[in-house]
């Protein structure tokens, strides 16, 4: 009947709170609260050497830390497996050429590039982790500012790198094509987005779909012990595309609004 325990329809998200620029010693950061799920993402830009197979590009590295306070399951080494699974999923989502312009991170082909270390910290788990993490990563990348660099060469051919002193003289990443993950959980004969912990417990199989703002699918992954028949997979893909597009629009609008406030905006989260 398109009605869930908390009153939402099958395609409705819970209220999402996004705040960027929450950690001062990073190049970009964001905190996302989705129901009881709380995620903090920090991005640090450091200089490194380009990979051999892609000498004219920078790259992203993902680290996921599951705080033991997030859920009792993470005590001891419980969160490590999930952390690795999330990091691998993020690598897959960002493996498509178009998601981030990695060439803009190159300083000097074969010699120097920017490496973006994306640290994800799970503060609280209240269901639908992957969607919340992908929103937080996109918001943190949108907030990332990389210092401008000039490469100076002297008569002997040795190169020197000069960083710009002006904090406003920086490179911004274009995040228009960064996908967001939409998780569709199959419950009975229907599928729902943004499942709570209770709904996740009732669902035998879920489909993780990464969708760009234009509604293109970039990757797909099935999780859970149950099976999905082809017909319901196609239905879930169409729902994922539709929901993903509206999610991107809402997120971009919020990020633009927050940035337009400049220094006058009130800090909420940790810095409130």
Steps between C-alpha positions, in 0.01 A plus 500: 500500500807725466506566874786421734523475879619862534237634260725536195420370153723240331708763317535756780825584678518600862605858569867543405715759679817610321767733635829570325828647626477339844862389551750784491823315412370336182476622139128427507256329736133421550272346756177328403219385728236276350255391769726340761788449256781750559799525264804728503725529192828689477702549179871577516696600190864395507766495233595163362633327191255405222435131443706342221198405290352853527797741500292816438235449772464532874299244696276442800567273798217391731528406867197397702503488878205347685490654845437244777240743638294479181354159575592213738588284195809714434673422829836328464564440132131483408501813289805413292320277250225752445759780470683307227174424320397867504845614379491244214151615402620864492797402280255333261265797496787741427674271250300639207705753304241777514422514875786737596733682260822336617707680235437829683687347799819452296775754574786360293445185287688194635642704788247677720126483551245561771380196689166546675477294818131456576448394863154373591408466867180322603379666818162332526323231299126529455452321169579591140872557548607499136263778390598724793872441434470580128313825579767596756786421257341711225441790743860479630644496146282801414648677804860402415742779412840406360778766504618620160851392410758632254791295374814709454795370302850645535785500241627159612160344434416426863139571589373680803142508618353822633174501696274802482480696827152634428240273671240605240729408210401136482366228272145377554386157386207470265266255675214512245573145385582352841243222551291439810410152616133406526433180696175321418395236753253234395235431762230255398398588145594867528830686521571804716771766504680624812418199718515538878674235714165324555428493127851376424437213743185406301673524162670193355665674205595854404631663186761777521486726197727798438319768301632825353305826510391435138349166602770277349593179681873457560512184711279243667546252782270254669530445875318262729429128505174503305452491124355757260317406182591689178166681481532649848863596426386709201227657711752583773738653244227730369404601856869556581547731202189701584580532872871563429427797272280671758758425773774673297282804432414541871863449609643747247240761594590463871876520431458811281279667762748426776791635296313816405481591871882525507652578838168620640352150522436357842701192585280221632660154551823475697586866460164640611 
